[in-house]
Amino acid sequence: MTTVAVVTTDTVTDTTAVTVDVTDYRATIEAGALVVDIRSRAQRERQGVLAGAVAVEARPVVELLDPRSPAPLAAVEEGRQVVLVSDDGLDAELFALELRSRGVRGVRAVDGGHEALRVAGALGLLSDAEHLLRERSAISAH
């Protein structure tokens, strides 16, 4: 697990771990984190989708997850925890560090990525997350 301190323009220091261990993944989801799958479409087709995650190609992920960018994802709001999932965790960690360098706090990467989640049997955890059930309910009510 990597821990990093980043000083932002407003001098707030973020010393939380850059990565989330698979053993803490469930608690992170239950706390309301948005899970963003940044694997390529080909990887998702080959390895399977991460049900309940927002799938975003890696290239635009930094702009989409920065609440101050011109067109962030609708689910992204200042202060919401975001967990990035890449194939092996390395790309996700790099993007989390890039977002932290922009002053975006609360973005972390799954240590070991999709592969670690698969090995731990944690790929289905999102389907029972309370905040996702609420969001699905709200969407289907419209």
Protein Blocks (a to p, Z undefined) as FASTA:
>chain_A
ZZdddddfkopacfbdfbdcfklmmmmmmnopacddfbdfklmmmnopaehiacddfklm
mmmmmmkbmbdcfklcghiacddddfkommmmmmmmmmmmnopahiacdehijmlmmmno
pmmmmmmgmklmmmmmmmmmZZ
